[in-house]
Amino acid sequence: MDHLKRVFLLAGIGMFFSIHGFCQQLADASWLLGKWEQKTNKGTIYETWKISSDSSYAGKSYLLKEKDTVVLETVSLLEKDGALLYIPTVTNQNNNMPVSFKVTFSSDNKLIFENPAHDFPQKITYTLISSDSLIAEISGVMNNKQQFRQFPMRRVQ
């Protein structure tokens, strides 16, 4: 019986540290919360992030051009099967179905999500530059060439 108690105790400790690790990853992403903007020649792109539950954030990006609003994507940042996932649903891409990217790096100022099987991008990176400035980047191989696009944003809320 002592052996069985020890197994349960070790399993409980392992689960605690596994959950704590995830919570830390989600906490590391808390700087995303709020409203961010990037001005472009096509209009202003906004990206908003809010807490949707104790284990997930909800994001949305949209283009505001004059009085028209065009939703570009919705994103869930959540824990699933012990991993932190970035799950965007991009308008008019992937048959409007979500695609999962798994966190491969997480700190208090940088998040990297990857999905090597996705056509493009295979990597999504968010880097906090200052409390009111970040750079989002998508990268990967497209048409047999390494590609990347950066989206510098400033916090507006």
Phi and psi in degrees as a GROMACS rama.xvg file:
@    title "Ramachandran Plot"
@    xaxis  label "Phi"
@    yaxis  label "Psi"
@TYPE xy
-59.987  -38.0778  ASP-2
-62.7442  -43.3772  HIS-3
-63.6062  -42.0171  LEU-4
-61.466  -41.0881  LYS-5
-64.0902  -40.5641  ARG-6
-61.8722  -45.8138  VAL-7
-64.8286  -40.0536  PHE-8
-62.6704  -46.5803  LEU-9
-64.6392  -38.8913  LEU-10
-63.4571  -42.5962  ALA-11
-63.2193  -42.2717  GLY-12
-63.8929  -41.999  ILE-13
-61.5745  -42.7265  GLY-14
-64.4905  -40.0469  MET-15
-58.7602  -48.5429  PHE-16
-69.3303  -32.4982  PHE-17
-65.1541  -47.4158  SER-18
-65.4909  -42.2247  ILE-19
-60.3783  -40.732  HIS-20
-61.1995  -43.0224  GLY-21
-64.5051  -48.3488  PHE-22
-56.7911  -37.7273  CYS-23
-65.3758  -40.0491  GLN-24
-63.3409  -44.4523  GLN-25
-65.8661  -40.1412  LEU-26
-62.499  -37.2283  ALA-27
-60.3327  -26.2647  ASP-28
-90.265  1.55893  ALA-29
-62.4245  -22.6889  SER-30
-66.8767  -14.0433  TRP-31
-71.4697  -27.0197  LEU-32
-57.7253  136.042  LEU-33
124.923  -160.813  GLY-34
-122.336  129.071  LYS-35
-121.52  151.757  TRP-36
-138.067  153.834  GLU-37
-137.903  122.804  GLN-38
-86.4304  130.735  LYS-39
-130.272  172.405  THR-40
-72.9492  -12.0699  ASN-41
-92.6942  -8.26886  LYS-42
137.673  -166.85  GLY-43
-104.542  128.122  THR-44
-96.1766  130.62  ILE-45
-114.524  143.779  TYR-46
-129.455  124.323  GLU-47
-117.802  144.047  THR-48
-133.554  135.556  TRP-49
-142.581  160.25  LYS-50
-75.5393  127.037  ILE-51
-106.043  -21.9705  SER-52
-162.009  -178.706  SER-53
-72.0184  -7.18446  ASP-54
-130.779  18.9724  SER-55
-157.645  154.768  SER-56
-118.379  152.727  TYR-57
-117.377  132.713  ALA-58
-123.835  156.765  GLY-59
-151.368  137.777  LYS-60
-122.176  142.481  SER-61
-150.444  156.102  TYR-62
-105.209  129.401  LEU-63
-111.701  113.433  LEU-64
-124.993  112.135  LYS-65
54.8512  -112.956  GLU-66
-106.507  4.42196  LYS-67
-93.5328  138.073  ASP-68
-118.35  123.953  THR-69
-119.815  116.883  VAL-70
-73.0076  126.269  VAL-71
-92.8728  -42.6108  LEU-72
-163.591  157.657  GLU-73
-118.571  148.749  THR-74
-136.676  139.197  VAL-75
-111.802  131.343  SER-76
-113.64  107.666  LEU-77
-149.02  165.221  LEU-78
-92.1116  130.932  GLU-79
-146.615  125.786  LYS-80
54.4811  38.3282  ASP-81
80.4471  5.79537  GLY-82
-121.795  150.831  ALA-83
-88.211  123.267  LEU-84
-118.629  142.135  LEU-85
-107.539  115.429  TYR-86
-124.667  92.3942  ILE-87
-87.2832  147.481  PRO-88
-119.165  110.388  THR-89
-99.2253  130.585  VAL-90
-58.4571  130.426  THR-91
62.4177  26.384  ASN-92
-133.692  150.877  GLN-93
53.1568  36.4748  ASN-94
53.8411  33.8364  ASN-95
57.5905  28.1747  ASN-96
-102.259  148.668  MET-97
-69.8998  151.978  PRO-98
-126.789  134.097  VAL-99
-96.3563  136.363  SER-100
-123.024  129.979  PHE-101
-94.9048  139.471  LYS-102
-63.8932  132.7  VAL-103
-116.189  -13.5118  THR-104
-154.108  137.961  PHE-105
-146.287  127.872  SER-106
-143.44  -173.16  SER-107
-77.8273  -0.942894  ASP-108
-143.014  8.76662  ASN-109
-151.609  138.809  LYS-110
-131.993  131.686  LEU-111
-126.648  127.112  ILE-112
-121.123  139.386  PHE-113
-136.616  147.899  GLU-114
-145.888  91.3392  ASN-115
-62.4608  -20.3703  PRO-116
-85.0823  -10.4784  ALA-117
-77.1868  148.052  HIS-118
-64.3022  -57.2183  ASP-119
-166.102  136.319  PHE-120
-79.9555  165.043  PRO-121
-100.962  -13.9833  GLN-122
-138.931  135.132  LYS-123
-126.1  125.525  ILE-124
-125.568  135.674  THR-125
-118.385  128.528  TYR-126
-126.203  121.987  THR-127
-81.536  120.177  LEU-128
-88.4214  -46.5094  ILE-129
-150.722  179.353  SER-130
-61.8333  -20.3286  SER-131
-122.343  22.3875  ASP-132
-148.566  133.556  SER-133
-143.625  163.336  LEU-134
-125.005  122.618  ILE-135
-98.2235  141.373  ALA-136
-139.154  136.856  GLU-137
-113.411  141.998  ILE-138
-152.934  166.053  SER-139
150.072  -169.04  GLY-140
-98.8639  128.809  VAL-141
-139.447  130.723  MET-142
54.3478  42.2868  ASN-143
62.2453  19.8529  ASN-144
-129.868  141.818  LYS-145
-69.0292  127.4  GLN-146
-128.088  154.714  GLN-147
-156.916  152.094  PHE-148
-134.128  135.917  ARG-149
-110.267  145.777  GLN-150
-129.102  88.6493  PHE-151
-71.1218  133.362  PRO-152
-132.942  153.689  MET-153
-121.882  146.726  ARG-154
-74.5943  133.471  ARG-155
-116.14  -9.29653  VAL-156
